[in-house]
């Protein structure tokens, strides 16, 4: 997709939303696909670096091609063309919907629902780092929609997610957990994976610098102490 087509596609969508057009959400996935294609292409990165260069003191995780910068570039590009642009949250939802669509379709080109709202309940899976289970939940949603992916609505995906959570988060005796327990289990899962990512990053830094290595070894010592103190309660 070239830049002119991209500006027109996203600009037309922003115009529809601003005008409260009843059809504005009829085919939002076409806009989501356009945004994702441009984002993944990286064709925007160099231009945005000219407008918003790397900070003088970037963090280790500063990324010139991250989603926040892409949304900012999109807004700027549309403004330069004299077009409206979507609200930041709208852009995030569109990008997230296309991301989830690709996971749910598992690489196939089967047509899904035309609106990003149908995918919105699935963002819980990504937030809690269960996105690898999205195809299971999506299959349930398609079944609830009568077997046609095009007919899936947010009501179907909400119901499918609720059913998956009931089946996945159960007590050892098979009885369902409370919402509070499900939330705690999901948060613990997310934190576990996030913490492991942090440990891997700490190890990478420890291989570069002696002080970073001291911090890494200090962390291991703190962890051993914590385990010793709480082992009996585990």
C-alpha positions, 0 to 999 in steps of 0.5 A, spaced: 500 500 500 502 506 498 502 512 502 497 516 498 492 510 499 494 509 506 492 516 507 485 516 504 483 509 507 485 512 514 482 519 513 476 516 510 475 512 516 476 518 521 471 522 517 466 517 518 467 517 525 467 524 526 461 525 522 458 519 526 456 516 520 452 509 521 456 505 517 463 508 520 464 501 523 461 497 518 468 495 515 473 497 520 477 491 519 479 493 512 482 500 515 485 495 521 489 491 515 491 497 512 494 500 518 497 493 520 500 493 513 503 500 513 506 498 520 509 492 519 512 495 512 517 500 516 516 504 510 514 510 515 520 509 520 525 513 516 520 519 515 518 519 523 525 519 525 526 526 521 520 529 525 522 525 532 529 523 532 532 518 537 532 522 544 539 524 547 538 519 552 534 513 550 532 507 554 535 500 552 528 499 550 527 505 546 524 502 539 524 507 533 519 502 530 514 501 536 506 502 535 506 509 539 511 512 534 507 509 528 500 512 531 503 518 532 506 518 525 499 516 522 496 522 525 502 527 523 501 524 516 494 525 516 494 532 518 499 534 513 494 532 508 489 536 511 485 530 513 482 528 520 485 522 524 483 517 528 483 518 536 489 514 539 485 509 542 481 507 535 488 506 532 490 502 538 484 498 537 484 497 530 492 495 530 490 490 536 484 487 532 488 485 526 494 482 530 488 478 533 485 476 527 492 474 524 493 469 530 485 467 530 486 465 523 492 461 524 495 464 517 489 462 513 486 468 509 479 466 511 474 472 511 473 474 519 467 479 521 468 486 518 468 490 525 474 490 530 469 490 535 468 483 534 475 482 536 475 486 542 473 481 548 480 477 546 484 483 548 484 480 555 488 474 552 493 478 549 493 483 556 494 477 560 499 473 555 494 468 553 494 470 546 497 463 544 490 460 546 486 465 542 485 460 536 481 456 541 477 462 544 475 464 536 473 457 534 468 457 540 466 464 538 465 461 530 461 455 533 456 460 537 455 464 530 453 458 527 459 456 524 460 462 519 466 467 521 463 473 518 457 473 523 461 473 529 460 479 533 463 481 540 457 478 544 459 471 541 467 473 543 465 475 550 461 469 551 466 464 548 472 468 552 467 467 558 466 459 557 474 458 555 475 461 562 470 457 566 473 451 563 481 453 564 480 456 571 477 451 575 479 448 582 482 441 582 476 438 584 473 441 578 468 446 581 469 453 577 473 458 581 470 465 582 471 471 578 476 474 583 480 467 583 480 467 575 483 474 575 488 472 580 490 466 576 491 470 570 495 476 573 500 471 576 501 468 569 502 474 566 507 477 571 510 470 571 512 471 564 513 478 564 518 477 570 522 471 566 523 477 560 526 481 565 530 476 568 533 474 561 534 482 560 538 482 566 542 477 564 544 480 557 546 486 561 550 482 566 554 479 560 556 486 558 558 490 564 561 488 571 556 492 575 550 490 571 553 483 573 553 485 580 546 487 580 544 480 576 547 476 582 544 481 587 537 479 584 539 472 585 541 472 592 535 476 593 530 471 590 534 465 594 533 469 601 525 470 599 524 463 597 528 461 604 523 465 608 517 463 604 518 456 603 514 453 608 508 458 606 508 456 599 
